[in-house]
């Protein structure tokens, strides 16, 4: 059961959705907690 | 020889396309934000202590240039190193990240193509292997230089399939 679910999670389109969601969630959280982190890296 | 010509053309294009930045031209339209009356006016309108106020203060501290007329910060993208944080560093960071993704994907495909079921592993990602590829690709600029020098980055002409002529 769990291996089948892992196989499903390994499908390329599913991975694409998962990683895009994780990336945009990280962006949203950083932008919410400390928006200045995303600007003026100098 | 062909490579040499390509390099020469690239250099000539680069030299002719990149405009010469003129300091006088910049100062006619852009001033440091702390000296810009329009910018000061805008800064007065934000709520003190808010994150917007912090950002306005940061524009001043970082020495951003503001438009004389609009009072808004403008990014200097002509390669001046004292404005590196506005475009050069983020630009290089973007190239690094894009190259990292591409290099990791290329590594993964190269490894998977040697396995028994290459097509299968393109549809169903071998996640542990993919993570390994991503970690291994962190130093991709070095690996890229190495493969360019050793010629490994190219496939031999006789391995490229061509349609019958």
N, CA and C atoms of all chains as a GROMACS GRO file, in nm:
protein
  621
    1UNK      N    1   0.084  -0.121   0.000
    1UNK     CA    2   0.000   0.000   0.000
    1UNK      C    3   0.087   0.125   0.000
    2UNK      N    4   0.180   0.129   0.100
    2UNK     CA    5   0.262   0.250   0.109
    2UNK      C    6   0.359   0.257  -0.009
    3UNK      N    7   0.407   0.141  -0.060
    3UNK     CA    8   0.498   0.148  -0.175
    3UNK      C    9   0.424   0.197  -0.298
    4UNK      N   10   0.296   0.156  -0.311
    4UNK     CA   11   0.220   0.205  -0.425
    4UNK      C   12   0.203   0.356  -0.418
    5UNK      N   13   0.180   0.404  -0.295
    5UNK     CA   14   0.163   0.548  -0.278
    5UNK      C   15   0.294   0.620  -0.310
    6UNK      N   16   0.406   0.561  -0.265
    6UNK     CA   17   0.536   0.621  -0.296
    6UNK      C   18   0.561   0.622  -0.446
    7UNK      N   19   0.519   0.515  -0.513
    7UNK     CA   20   0.534   0.510  -0.659
    7UNK      C   21   0.453   0.621  -0.724
    8UNK      N   22   0.331   0.641  -0.671
    8UNK     CA   23   0.248   0.749  -0.724
    8UNK      C   24   0.315   0.885  -0.704
    9UNK      N   25   0.372   0.904  -0.582
    9UNK     CA   26   0.439   1.031  -0.553
    9UNK      C   27   0.562   1.051  -0.640
   10UNK      N   28   0.619   0.944  -0.692
   10UNK     CA   29   0.740   0.954  -0.774
   10UNK      C   30   0.711   0.987  -0.920
   11UNK      N   31   0.584   0.985  -0.959
   11UNK     CA   32   0.552   1.020  -1.098
   11UNK      C   33   0.600   1.162  -1.127
   12UNK      N   34   0.659   1.180  -1.245
   12UNK     CA   35   0.721   1.309  -1.277
   12UNK      C   36   0.624   1.427  -1.262
   13UNK      N   37   0.499   1.416  -1.314
   13UNK     CA   38   0.408   1.531  -1.299
   13UNK      C   39   0.374   1.559  -1.153
   14UNK      N   40   0.361   1.452  -1.073
   14UNK     CA   41   0.330   1.471  -0.930
   14UNK      C   42   0.447   1.541  -0.863
   15UNK      N   43   0.570   1.497  -0.895
   15UNK     CA   44   0.689   1.562  -0.840
   15UNK      C   45   0.693   1.709  -0.878
   16UNK      N   46   0.656   1.737  -1.002
   16UNK     CA   47   0.658   1.876  -1.048
   16UNK      C   48   0.563   1.961  -0.964
   17UNK      N   49   0.442   1.910  -0.941
   17UNK     CA   50   0.344   1.984  -0.861
   17UNK      C   51   0.395   2.001  -0.718
   18UNK      N   52   0.447   1.892  -0.661
   18UNK     CA   53   0.494   1.898  -0.522
   18UNK      C   54   0.606   2.001  -0.505
   19UNK      N   55   0.706   1.996  -0.595
   19UNK     CA   56   0.820   2.086  -0.578
   19UNK      C   57   0.782   2.231  -0.606
   20UNK      N   58   0.697   2.254  -0.706
   20UNK     CA   59   0.653   2.392  -0.731
   20UNK      C   60   0.577   2.446  -0.611
   21UNK      N   61   0.490   2.361  -0.554
   21UNK     CA   62   0.412   2.406  -0.438
   21UNK      C   63   0.505   2.438  -0.321
   22UNK      N   64   0.604   2.351  -0.298
   22UNK     CA   65   0.697   2.374  -0.187
   22UNK      C   66   0.773   2.504  -0.210
   23UNK      N   67   0.818   2.528  -0.334
   23UNK     CA   68   0.896   2.647  -0.362
   23UNK      C   69   0.813   2.773  -0.342
   24UNK      N   70   0.690   2.774  -0.395
   24UNK     CA   71   0.609   2.896  -0.382
   24UNK      C   72   0.565   2.915  -0.238
   25UNK      N   73   0.545   2.804  -0.163
   25UNK     CA   74   0.510   2.818  -0.022
   25UNK      C   75   0.625   2.880   0.055
   26UNK      N   76   0.749   2.836   0.026
   26UNK     CA   77   0.865   2.895   0.093
   26UNK      C   78   0.873   3.044   0.062
   27UNK      N   79   0.849   3.078  -0.065
   27UNK     CA   80   0.852   3.220  -0.103
   27UNK      C   81   0.748   3.299  -0.026
   28UNK      N   82   0.625   3.244  -0.018
   28UNK     CA   83   0.517   3.316   0.050
   28UNK      C   84   0.550   3.335   0.198
   29UNK      N   85   0.603   3.230   0.261
   29UNK     CA   86   0.634   3.239   0.405
   29UNK      C   87   0.744   3.342   0.429
   30UNK      N   88   0.849   3.340   0.346
   30UNK     CA   89   0.957   3.439   0.364
   30UNK      C   90   0.902   3.579   0.341
   31UNK      N   91   0.822   3.593   0.238
   31UNK     CA   92   0.768   3.724   0.204
   31UNK      C   93   0.677   3.778   0.314
   32UNK      N   94   0.618   3.684   0.387
   32UNK     CA   95   0.526   3.722   0.494
   32UNK      C   96   0.604   3.757   0.621
   33UNK      N   97   0.703   3.673   0.657
   33UNK     CA   98   0.776   3.693   0.781
   33UNK      C   99   0.878   3.806   0.770
   34UNK      N  100   0.953   3.810   0.661
   34UNK     CA  101   1.057   3.912   0.649
   34UNK      C  102   1.073   3.953   0.502
   35UNK      N  103   0.982   4.039   0.455
   35UNK     CA  104   0.982   4.073   0.311
   35UNK      C  105   1.114   4.135   0.265
   36UNK      N  106   1.187   4.202   0.359
   36UNK     CA  107   1.310   4.268   0.317
   36UNK      C  108   1.420   4.168   0.281
   37UNK      N  109   1.405   4.044   0.325
   37UNK     CA  110   1.504   3.943   0.288
   37UNK      C  111   1.508   3.924   0.136
   38UNK      N  112   1.397   3.953   0.071
   38UNK     CA  113   1.389   3.926  -0.072
   38UNK      C  114   1.437   4.043  -0.156
   39UNK      N  115   1.480   4.151  -0.091
   39UNK     CA  116   1.523   4.269  -0.166
   39UNK      C  117   1.660   4.314  -0.121
   40UNK      N  118   1.734   4.372  -0.214
   40UNK     CA  119   1.861   4.438  -0.181
   40UNK      C  120   1.956   4.345  -0.108
   41UNK      N  121   2.005   4.248  -0.180
   41UNK     CA  122   2.095   4.148  -0.120
   41UNK      C  123   2.234   4.206  -0.093
   42UNK      N  124   2.258   4.331  -0.131
   42UNK     CA  125   2.393   4.387  -0.118
   42UNK      C  126   2.432   4.410   0.027
   43UNK      N  127   3.835   2.601  -3.608
   43UNK     CA  128   3.824   2.729  -3.679
   43UNK      C  129   3.683   2.786  -3.667
   44UNK      N  130   3.584   2.696  -3.683
   44UNK     CA  131   3.446   2.741  -3.673
   44UNK      C  132   3.419   2.798  -3.533
   45UNK      N  133   3.476   2.730  -3.434
   45UNK     CA  134   3.457   2.774  -3.297
   45UNK      C  135   3.519   2.913  -3.277
   46UNK      N  136   3.637   2.931  -3.339
   46UNK     CA  137   3.707   3.059  -3.325
   46UNK      C  138   3.621   3.171  -3.383
   47UNK      N  139   3.564   3.145  -3.502
   47UNK     CA  140   3.479   3.248  -3.565
   47UNK      C  141   3.358   3.279  -3.478
   48UNK      N  142   3.301   3.174  -3.421
   48UNK     CA  143   3.184   3.195  -3.335
   48UNK      C  144   3.221   3.284  -3.217
   49UNK      N  145   3.339   3.257  -3.162
   49UNK     CA  146   3.386   3.336  -3.048
   49UNK      C  147   3.406   3.482  -3.089
   50UNK      N  148   3.469   3.502  -3.207
   50UNK     CA  149   3.494   3.638  -3.254
   50UNK      C  150   3.361   3.713  -3.275
   51UNK      N  151   3.266   3.644  -3.339
   51UNK     CA  152   3.136   3.708  -3.363
   51UNK      C  153   3.069   3.745  -3.231
   52UNK      N  154   3.077   3.652  -3.133
   52UNK     CA  155   3.015   3.678  -3.003
   52UNK      C  156   3.079   3.800  -2.938
   53UNK      N  157   3.213   3.806  -2.945
   53UNK     CA  158   3.284   3.920  -2.885
   53UNK      C  159   3.244   4.050  -2.953
   54UNK      N  160   3.239   4.048  -3.088
   54UNK     CA  161   3.207   4.170  -3.161
   54UNK      C  162   3.065   4.216  -3.129
   55UNK      N  163   2.972   4.122  -3.125
   55UNK     CA  164   2.834   4.157  -3.091
   55UNK      C  165   2.828   4.219  -2.953
   56UNK      N  166   2.902   4.156  -2.861
   56UNK     CA  167   2.897   4.202  -2.724
   56UNK      C  168   2.951   4.345  -2.714
   57UNK      N  169   3.064   4.369  -2.779
   57UNK     CA  170   3.126   4.501  -2.772
   57UNK      C  171   3.036   4.606  -2.836
   58UNK      N  172   2.971   4.570  -2.947
   58UNK     CA  173   2.893   4.671  -3.018
   58UNK      C  174   2.757   4.694  -2.954
   59UNK      N  175   2.703   4.591  -2.887
   59UNK     CA  176   2.568   4.606  -2.832
   59UNK      C  177   2.570   4.674  -2.697
   60UNK      N  178   2.671   4.642  -2.614
   60UNK     CA  179   2.675   4.702  -2.480
   60UNK      C  180   2.702   4.851  -2.493
   61UNK      N  181   2.609   4.936  -2.451
   61UNK     CA  182   2.629   5.079  -2.466
   61UNK      C  183   2.726   5.132  -2.361
   62UNK      N  184   2.795   5.238  -2.393
   62UNK     CA  185   2.884   5.299  -2.295
   62UNK      C  186   2.801   5.381  -2.199
   63UNK      N  187   2.813   5.347  -2.070
   63UNK     CA  188   2.738   5.422  -1.969
   63UNK      C  189   2.801   5.559  -1.952
   64UNK      N  190   2.716   5.658  -1.952
   64UNK     CA  191   2.770   5.793  -1.936
   64UNK      C  192   2.729   5.846  -1.800
   65UNK      N  193   2.828   5.883  -1.720
   65UNK     CA  194   2.799   5.928  -1.584
   65UNK      C  195   2.714   6.053  -1.585
   66UNK      N  196   2.740   6.142  -1.681
   66UNK     CA  197   2.666   6.267  -1.688
   66UNK      C  198   2.518   6.239  -1.716
   67UNK      N  199   2.494   6.142  -1.806
   67UNK     CA  200   2.358   6.108  -1.844
   67UNK      C  201   2.280   6.056  -1.722
   68UNK      N  202   2.349   5.973  -1.641
   68UNK     CA  203   2.284   5.916  -1.524
   68UNK      C  204   2.246   6.025  -1.426
   69UNK      N  205   2.339   6.118  -1.401
   69UNK     CA  206   2.312   6.216  -1.298
   69UNK      C  207   2.206   6.317  -1.341
   70UNK      N  208   2.179   6.326  -1.472
   70UNK     CA  209   2.076   6.419  -1.517
   70UNK      C  210   1.937   6.368  -1.482
   71UNK      N  211   1.921   6.234  -1.477
   71UNK     CA  212   1.788   6.180  -1.453
   71UNK      C  213   1.778   6.109  -1.319
   72UNK      N  214   1.892   6.066  -1.263
   72UNK     CA  215   1.890   5.990  -1.138
   72UNK      C  216   1.977   6.059  -1.034
   73UNK      N  217   1.927   6.065  -0.913
   73UNK     CA  218   2.006   6.117  -0.802
   73UNK      C  219   1.998   6.015  -0.689
   74UNK      N  220   2.095   6.017  -0.595
   74UNK     CA  221   2.081   5.930  -0.478
   74UNK      C  222   1.948   5.958  -0.408
   75UNK      N  223   1.881   5.853  -0.362
   75UNK     CA  224   1.745   5.869  -0.307
   75UNK      C  225   1.742   5.971  -0.194
   76UNK      N  226   1.851   5.977  -0.114
   76UNK     CA  227   1.847   6.068   0.001
   76UNK      C  228   1.844   6.214  -0.044
   77UNK      N  229   1.888   6.240  -0.169
   77UNK     CA  230   1.889   6.378  -0.220
   77UNK      C  231   1.766   6.410  -0.303
   78UNK      N  232   1.678   6.312  -0.321
   78UNK     CA  233   1.566   6.333  -0.411
   78UNK      C  234   1.445   6.386  -0.333
   79UNK      N  235   1.401   6.506  -0.371
   79UNK     CA  236   1.287   6.567  -0.301
   79UNK      C  237   1.161   6.483  -0.320
   80UNK      N  238   1.142   6.434  -0.443
   80UNK     CA  239   1.022   6.354  -0.470
   80UNK      C  240   1.021   6.227  -0.386
   81UNK      N  241   1.141   6.168  -0.369
   81UNK     CA  242   1.151   6.047  -0.287
   81UNK      C  243   1.119   6.078  -0.140
   82UNK      N  244   1.173   6.190  -0.090
   82UNK     CA  245   1.146   6.228   0.049
   82UNK      C  246   0.997   6.246   0.072
   83UNK      N  247   0.930   6.306  -0.029
   83UNK     CA  248   0.786   6.327  -0.020
   83UNK      C  249   0.714   6.194  -0.007
   84UNK      N  250   0.756   6.098  -0.091
   84UNK     CA  251   0.694   5.964  -0.085
   84UNK      C  252   0.720   5.899   0.050
   85UNK      N  253   0.844   5.914   0.100
   85UNK     CA  254   0.880   5.849   0.227
   85UNK      C  255   0.797   5.904   0.341
   86UNK      N  256   0.758   6.032   0.331
   86UNK     CA  257   0.678   6.093   0.438
   86UNK      C  258   0.539   6.031   0.445
   87UNK      N  259   0.491   5.979   0.333
   87UNK     CA  260   0.352   5.931   0.327
   87UNK      C  261   0.333   5.792   0.385
   88UNK      N  262   0.444   5.719   0.415
   88UNK     CA  263   0.425   5.583   0.466
   88UNK      C  264   0.414   5.586   0.619
   89UNK      N  265   0.346   5.484   0.672
   89UNK     CA  266   0.327   5.475   0.817
   89UNK      C  267   0.462   5.449   0.884
   90UNK      N  268   0.501   5.530   0.981
   90UNK     CA  269   0.631   5.507   1.048
   90UNK      C  270   0.633   5.372   1.118
   91UNK      N  271   0.747   5.303   1.109
   91UNK     CA  272   0.760   5.174   1.176
   91UNK      C  273   0.708   5.057   1.094
   92UNK      N  274   0.639   5.085   0.984
   92UNK     CA  275   0.588   4.975   0.903
   92UNK      C  276   0.701   4.917   0.819
   93UNK      N  277   0.672   4.802   0.757
   93UNK     CA  278   0.778   4.740   0.676
   93UNK      C  279   0.805   4.826   0.553
   94UNK      N  280   0.704   4.903   0.509
   94UNK     CA  281   0.728   4.994   0.396
   94UNK      C  282   0.827   5.102   0.437
   95UNK      N  283   0.815   5.151   0.561
   95UNK     CA  284   0.909   5.253   0.608
   95UNK      C  285   1.050   5.197   0.614
   96UNK      N  286   1.061   5.069   0.662
   96UNK     CA  287   1.192   5.004   0.665
   96UNK      C  288   1.252   5.000   0.526
   97UNK      N  289   1.166   4.970   0.428
   97UNK     CA  290   1.216   4.956   0.291
   97UNK      C  291   1.264   5.090   0.238
   98UNK      N  292   1.188   5.196   0.266
   98UNK     CA  293   1.232   5.329   0.222
   98UNK      C  294   1.368   5.362   0.283
   99UNK      N  295   1.383   5.328   0.415
   99UNK     CA  296   1.510   5.356   0.482
   99UNK      C  297   1.622   5.277   0.414
  100UNK      N  298   1.590   5.152   0.375
  100UNK     CA  299   1.690   5.067   0.312
  100UNK      C  300   1.733   5.123   0.177
  101UNK      N  301   1.637   5.179   0.102
  101UNK     CA  302   1.671   5.240  -0.027
  101UNK      C  303   1.777   5.347  -0.006
  102UNK      N  304   1.759   5.427   0.102
  102UNK     CA  305   1.855   5.534   0.132
  102UNK      C  306   1.989   5.474   0.173
  103UNK      N  307   1.983   5.376   0.266
  103UNK     CA  308   2.108   5.319   0.320
  103UNK      C  309   2.190   5.251   0.212
  104UNK      N  310   2.122   5.184   0.118
  104UNK     CA  311   2.196   5.106   0.018
  104UNK      C  312   2.245   5.194  -0.096
  105UNK      N  313   2.212   5.324  -0.094
  105UNK     CA  314   2.261   5.413  -0.199
  105UNK      C  315   2.194   5.393  -0.333
  106UNK      N  316   2.068   5.353  -0.332
  106UNK     CA  317   1.995   5.340  -0.458
  106UNK      C  318   1.978   5.478  -0.522
  107UNK      N  319   1.966   5.477  -0.655
  107UNK     CA  320   1.943   5.602  -0.726
  107UNK      C  321   1.794   5.617  -0.754
  108UNK      N  322   1.742   5.738  -0.732
  108UNK     CA  323   1.600   5.763  -0.754
  108UNK      C  324   1.584   5.857  -0.874
  109UNK      N  325   1.472   5.842  -0.943
  109UNK     CA  326   1.443   5.931  -1.054
  109UNK      C  327   1.418   6.073  -1.002
  110UNK      N  328   1.471   6.171  -1.074
  110UNK     CA  329   1.454   6.310  -1.031
  110UNK      C  330   1.306   6.346  -1.032
  111UNK      N  331   1.235   6.303  -1.135
  111UNK     CA  332   1.094   6.341  -1.149
  111UNK      C  333   1.001   6.254  -1.066
  112UNK      N  334   1.022   6.120  -1.070
  112UNK     CA  335   0.922   6.033  -1.006
  112UNK      C  336   0.957   5.999  -0.861
  113UNK      N  337   1.083   6.017  -0.820
  113UNK     CA  338   1.120   5.986  -0.682
  113UNK      C  339   1.114   5.838  -0.649
  114UNK      N  340   1.114   5.755  -0.752
  114UNK     CA  341   1.112   5.610  -0.728
  114UNK      C  342   1.252   5.553  -0.750
  115UNK      N  343   1.289   5.452  -0.672
  115UNK     CA  344   1.422   5.393  -0.691
  115UNK      C  345   1.434   5.323  -0.827
  116UNK      N  346   1.546   5.344  -0.891
  116UNK     CA  347   1.573   5.278  -1.019
  116UNK      C  348   1.695   5.190  -1.003
  117UNK      N  349   1.693   5.074  -1.066
  117UNK     CA  350   1.807   4.983  -1.057
  117UNK      C  351   1.907   5.015  -1.166
  118UNK      N  352   2.034   5.018  -1.130
  118UNK     CA  353   2.141   5.041  -1.227
  118UNK      C  354   2.190   4.905  -1.275
  119UNK      N  355   2.172   4.878  -1.402
  119UNK     CA  356   2.201   4.743  -1.453
  119UNK      C  357   2.312   4.744  -1.556
  120UNK      N  358   2.397   4.850  -1.555
  120UNK     CA  359   2.498   4.858  -1.660
  120UNK      C  360   2.632   4.799  -1.619
  121UNK      N  361   2.636   4.728  -1.505
  121UNK     CA  362   2.759   4.659  -1.469
  121UNK      C  363   2.851   4.737  -1.378
  122UNK      N  364   2.807   4.855  -1.331
  122UNK     CA  365   2.889   4.925  -1.232
  122UNK      C  366   2.893   4.845  -1.103
  123UNK      N  367   3.014   4.820  -1.053
  123UNK     CA  368   3.026   4.729  -0.940
  123UNK      C  369   2.969   4.788  -0.811
  124UNK      N  370   2.963   4.922  -0.801
  124UNK     CA  371   2.905   4.977  -0.678
  124UNK      C  372   2.753   4.960  -0.675
  125UNK      N  373   2.695   4.916  -0.786
  125UNK     CA  374   2.551   4.882  -0.785
  125UNK      C  375   2.532   4.733  -0.812
  126UNK      N  376   2.630   4.652  -0.772
  126UNK     CA  377   2.627   4.509  -0.803
  126UNK      C  378   2.505   4.440  -0.742
  127UNK      N  379   2.463   4.486  -0.623
  127UNK     CA  380   2.352   4.420  -0.556
  127UNK      C  381   2.219   4.441  -0.623
  128UNK      N  382   2.213   4.536  -0.720
  128UNK     CA  383   2.085   4.565  -0.783
  128UNK      C  384   2.056   4.473  -0.901
  129UNK      N  385   2.160   4.432  -0.970
  129UNK     CA  386   2.134   4.344  -1.084
  129UNK      C  387   2.238   4.233  -1.098
  130UNK      N  388   2.366   4.265  -1.083
  130UNK     CA  389   2.470   4.166  -1.115
  130UNK      C  390   2.458   4.044  -1.023
  131UNK      N  391   2.449   4.069  -0.891
  131UNK     CA  392   2.445   3.956  -0.797
  131UNK      C  393   2.317   3.874  -0.814
  132UNK      N  394   2.197   3.941  -0.817
  132UNK     CA  395   2.076   3.861  -0.840
  132UNK      C  396   2.079   3.790  -0.975
  133UNK      N  397   2.137   3.857  -1.077
  133UNK     CA  398   2.144   3.794  -1.209
  133UNK      C  399   2.230   3.670  -1.207
  134UNK      N  400   2.347   3.681  -1.142
  134UNK     CA  401   2.436   3.565  -1.134
  134UNK      C  402   2.370   3.454  -1.052
  135UNK      N  403   2.298   3.494  -0.947
  135UNK     CA  404   2.228   3.395  -0.865
  135UNK      C  405   2.124   3.321  -0.948
  136UNK      N  406   2.052   3.397  -1.031
  136UNK     CA  407   1.952   3.334  -1.118
  136UNK      C  408   2.019   3.234  -1.213
  137UNK      N  409   2.131   3.278  -1.275
  137UNK     CA  410   2.199   3.188  -1.369
  137UNK      C  411   2.249   3.063  -1.296
  138UNK      N  412   2.299   3.083  -1.173
  138UNK     CA  413   2.349   2.968  -1.098
  138UNK      C  414   2.236   2.870  -1.070
  139UNK      N  415   2.120   2.924  -1.026
  139UNK     CA  416   2.009   2.834  -0.990
  139UNK      C  417   1.953   2.765  -1.114
  140UNK      N  418   1.940   2.840  -1.223
  140UNK     CA  419   1.888   2.780  -1.346
  140UNK      C  420   1.984   2.672  -1.394
  141UNK      N  421   2.115   2.703  -1.390
  141UNK     CA  422   2.215   2.605  -1.431
  141UNK      C  423   2.215   2.484  -1.341
  142UNK      N  424   2.190   2.507  -1.214
  142UNK     CA  425   2.186   2.396  -1.117
  142UNK      C  426   2.074   2.298  -1.153
  143UNK      N  427   1.955   2.355  -1.177
  143UNK     CA  428   1.841   2.269  -1.215
  143UNK      C  429   1.873   2.192  -1.342
  144UNK      N  430   1.924   2.264  -1.442
  144UNK     CA  431   1.951   2.201  -1.571
  144UNK      C  432   2.057   2.094  -1.560
  145UNK      N  433   2.162   2.125  -1.485
  145UNK     CA  434   2.273   2.030  -1.475
  145UNK      C  435   2.230   1.905  -1.400
  146UNK      N  436   2.149   1.925  -1.293
  146UNK     CA  437   2.101   1.810  -1.216
  146UNK      C  438   2.014   1.721  -1.305
  147UNK      N  439   1.925   1.784  -1.384
  147UNK     CA  440   1.838   1.707  -1.473
  147UNK      C  441   1.918   1.630  -1.577
  148UNK      N  442   2.021   1.698  -1.630
  148UNK     CA  443   2.105   1.634  -1.732
  148UNK      C  444   2.179   1.515  -1.672
  149UNK      N  445   2.232   1.534  -1.549
  149UNK     CA  446   2.300   1.423  -1.480
  149UNK      C  447   2.206   1.306  -1.463
  150UNK      N  448   2.084   1.338  -1.418
  150UNK     CA  449   1.986   1.232  -1.391
  150UNK      C  450   1.959   1.153  -1.520
  151UNK      N  451   1.934   1.225  -1.629
  151UNK     CA  452   1.905   1.157  -1.756
  151UNK      C  453   2.025   1.073  -1.801
  152UNK      N  454   2.145   1.129  -1.788
  152UNK     CA  455   2.265   1.055  -1.829
  152UNK      C  456   2.279   0.925  -1.750
  153UNK      N  457   2.254   0.932  -1.619
  153UNK     CA  458   2.269   0.812  -1.536
  153UNK      C  459   2.159   0.712  -1.569
  154UNK      N  460   2.035   0.766  -1.581
  154UNK     CA  461   1.921   0.678  -1.602
  154UNK      C  462   1.928   0.608  -1.739
  155UNK      N  463   1.987   0.675  -1.836
  155UNK     CA  464   1.995   0.614  -1.970
  155UNK      C  465   2.086   0.492  -1.972
  156UNK      N  466   2.168   0.478  -1.868
  156UNK     CA  467   2.253   0.358  -1.862
  156UNK      C  468   2.184   0.244  -1.788
  157UNK      N  469   2.066   0.274  -1.727
  157UNK     CA  470   1.997   0.168  -1.651
  157UNK      C  471   1.915   0.081  -1.745
  158UNK      N  472   1.848  -0.021  -1.687
  158UNK     CA  473   1.772  -0.115  -1.771
  158UNK      C  474   1.645  -0.052  -1.826
  159UNK      N  475   1.585   0.038  -1.747
  159UNK     CA  476   1.454   0.090  -1.784
  159UNK      C  477   1.457   0.242  -1.790
  160UNK      N  478   1.531   0.298  -1.887
  160UNK     CA  479   1.548   0.444  -1.889
  160UNK      C  480   1.416   0.520  -1.906
  161UNK      N  481   1.328   0.473  -1.997
  161UNK     CA  482   1.203   0.546  -2.021
  161UNK      C  483   1.117   0.544  -1.895
  162UNK      N  484   1.114   0.426  -1.832
  162UNK     CA  485   1.035   0.410  -1.711
  162UNK      C  486   1.079   0.510  -1.604
  163UNK      N  487   1.213   0.526  -1.592
  163UNK     CA  488   1.263   0.614  -1.486
  163UNK      C  489   1.247   0.762  -1.521
  164UNK      N  490   1.211   0.790  -1.646
  164UNK     CA  491   1.179   0.929  -1.679
  164UNK      C  492   1.036   0.962  -1.637
  165UNK      N  493   0.948   0.859  -1.639
  165UNK     CA  494   0.809   0.882  -1.601
  165UNK      C  495   0.796   0.876  -1.450
  166UNK      N  496   0.859   0.770  -1.392
  166UNK     CA  497   0.853   0.755  -1.247
  166UNK      C  498   0.993   0.786  -1.193
  167UNK      N  499   1.005   0.904  -1.132
  167UNK     CA  500   1.136   0.953  -1.092
  167UNK      C  501   1.195   0.867  -0.981
  168UNK      N  502   1.322   0.831  -0.996
  168UNK     CA  503   1.395   0.764  -0.889
  168UNK      C  504   1.442   0.873  -0.792
  169UNK      N  505   1.357   0.900  -0.690
  169UNK     CA  506   1.378   1.020  -0.608
  169UNK      C  507   1.514   1.022  -0.537
  170UNK      N  508   1.556   0.911  -0.473
  170UNK     CA  509   1.689   0.915  -0.409
  170UNK      C  510   1.800   0.950  -0.508
  171UNK      N  511   1.793   0.892  -0.629
  171UNK     CA  512   1.893   0.923  -0.730
  171UNK      C  513   1.885   1.069  -0.772
  172UNK      N  514   1.760   1.120  -0.784
  172UNK     CA  515   1.742   1.260  -0.825
  172UNK      C  516   1.801   1.354  -0.721
  173UNK      N  517   1.778   1.321  -0.592
  173UNK     CA  518   1.834   1.407  -0.486
  173UNK      C  519   1.986   1.405  -0.492
  174UNK      N  520   2.042   1.286  -0.516
  174UNK     CA  521   2.187   1.274  -0.531
  174UNK      C  522   2.237   1.362  -0.645
  175UNK      N  523   2.162   1.361  -0.757
  175UNK     CA  524   2.202   1.442  -0.873
  175UNK      C  525   2.198   1.590  -0.837
  176UNK      N  526   2.095   1.630  -0.763
  176UNK     CA  527   2.084   1.772  -0.726
  176UNK      C  528   2.201   1.813  -0.637
  177UNK      N  529   2.236   1.727  -0.540
  177UNK     CA  530   2.348   1.761  -0.452
  177UNK      C  531   2.478   1.765  -0.531
  178UNK      N  532   2.493   1.667  -0.621
  178UNK     CA  533   2.617   1.661  -0.700
  178UNK      C  534   2.632   1.777  -0.794
  179UNK      N  535   2.518   1.839  -0.833
  179UNK     CA  536   2.522   1.947  -0.932
  179UNK      C  537   2.545   2.083  -0.868
  180UNK      N  538   2.564   2.087  -0.733
  180UNK     CA  539   2.585   2.217  -0.668
  180UNK      C  540   2.710   2.287  -0.722
  181UNK      N  541   2.810   2.208  -0.761
  181UNK     CA  542   2.934   2.266  -0.814
  181UNK      C  543   2.932   2.266  -0.967
  182UNK      N  544   2.813   2.285  -1.027
  182UNK     CA  545   2.802   2.266  -1.171
  182UNK      C  546   2.893   2.356  -1.255
  183UNK      N  547   2.923   2.481  -1.213
  183UNK     CA  548   3.010   2.559  -1.302
  183UNK      C  549   3.147   2.492  -1.320
  184UNK      N  550   3.200   2.432  -1.212
  184UNK     CA  551   3.329   2.364  -1.223
  184UNK      C  552   3.318   2.241  -1.313
  185UNK      N  553   3.208   2.164  -1.292
  185UNK     CA  554   3.190   2.044  -1.374
  185UNK      C  555   3.173   2.081  -1.521
  186UNK      N  556   3.105   2.194  -1.544
  186UNK     CA  557   3.084   2.242  -1.681
  186UNK      C  558   3.218   2.272  -1.748
  187UNK      N  559   3.303   2.346  -1.677
  187UNK     CA  560   3.435   2.379  -1.734
  187UNK      C  561   3.513   2.252  -1.764
  188UNK      N  562   3.505   2.158  -1.669
  188UNK     CA  563   3.578   2.032  -1.686
  188UNK      C  564   3.529   1.958  -1.812
  189UNK      N  565   3.395   1.954  -1.829
  189UNK     CA  566   3.342   1.879  -1.944
  189UNK      C  567   3.368   1.950  -2.075
  190UNK      N  568   3.373   2.085  -2.072
  190UNK     CA  569   3.405   2.159  -2.194
  190UNK      C  570   3.548   2.128  -2.235
  191UNK      N  571   3.640   2.128  -2.138
  191UNK     CA  572   3.782   2.105  -2.169
  191UNK      C  573   3.802   1.962  -2.218
  192UNK      N  574   3.737   1.866  -2.151
  192UNK     CA  575   3.758   1.726  -2.190
  192UNK      C  576   3.673   1.687  -2.310
  193UNK      N  577   3.581   1.775  -2.355
  193UNK     CA  578   3.497   1.744  -2.470
  193UNK      C  579   3.384   1.650  -2.437
  194UNK      N  580   3.368   1.616  -2.309
  194UNK     CA  581   3.268   1.521  -2.264
  194UNK      C  582   3.125   1.574  -2.285
  195UNK      N  583   3.114   1.707  -2.294
  195UNK     CA  584   2.982   1.768  -2.300
  195UNK      C  585   2.917   1.743  -2.436
  196UNK      N  586   2.998   1.712  -2.537
  196UNK     CA  587   2.944   1.688  -2.670
  196UNK      C  588   2.938   1.538  -2.698
  197UNK      N  589   2.842   1.501  -2.782
  197UNK     CA  590   2.832   1.362  -2.826
  197UNK      C  591   2.900   1.354  -2.963
  198UNK      N  592   2.967   1.243  -2.989
  198UNK     CA  593   3.035   1.226  -3.118
  198UNK      C  594   2.934   1.236  -3.232
  199UNK      N  595   2.978   1.292  -3.346
  199UNK     CA  596   2.888   1.314  -3.459
  199UNK      C  597   2.819   1.185  -3.504
  200UNK      N  598   2.894   1.072  -3.501
  200UNK     CA  599   2.834   0.947  -3.552
  200UNK      C  600   2.730   0.890  -3.458
  201UNK      N  601   2.715   0.948  -3.338
  201UNK     CA  602   2.611   0.901  -3.244
  201UNK      C  603   2.481   0.980  -3.261
  202UNK      N  604   2.484   1.085  -3.344
  202UNK     CA  605   2.364   1.167  -3.363
  202UNK      C  606   2.282   1.106  -3.476
  203UNK      N  607   2.158   1.066  -3.448
  203UNK     CA  608   2.077   1.007  -3.554
  203UNK      C  609   2.035   1.114  -3.656
  204UNK      N  610   2.050   1.081  -3.784
  204UNK     CA  611   2.003   1.172  -3.889
  204UNK      C  612   1.908   1.095  -3.978
  205UNK      N  613   1.810   1.165  -4.034
  205UNK     CA  614   1.716   1.097  -4.123
  205UNK      C  615   1.787   1.065  -4.255
  206UNK      N  616   1.748   0.957  -4.321
  206UNK     CA  617   1.814   0.917  -4.447
  206UNK      C  618   1.801   1.026  -4.551
  207UNK      N  619   1.908   1.049  -4.624
  207UNK     CA  620   1.904   1.152  -4.729
  207UNK      C  621   1.909   1.084  -4.865
   0.00000   0.00000   0.00000
